[in-house]
Amino acid sequence: MDFVHYFQYLPLGLFPLALIGRVPRGLKLLPVGLVLLIEVQYVTSELFGSLVGAIHPVSAFIILWTAMHTTRRAWDNT
């Protein structure tokens, strides 16, 4: 089992918790964006050749930035 399989569904759990916790709309949608970015990681690493595979590290950086941005906004919102 790969490393990503341990936490790939974590953002899916964050979305219902955000709905229950009355979080602002922007913070509700960021976990959904993280799920989509993780799917982009799968697509760029498995399905296409090296040309599209070059996007793989860029999307990894975007995932990192989005996770940090989500955490910072959630922290400032409390």
Buried (B, 14 or more C-beta within 10 A) or exposed (E): EEEEEEEBEEBEEBBEEBEEEEBEEEBBBBBBBBBEBBEBBEBBBEEEEEEEBEBBEEBBEBBEEBBEEBEEBBEEEE
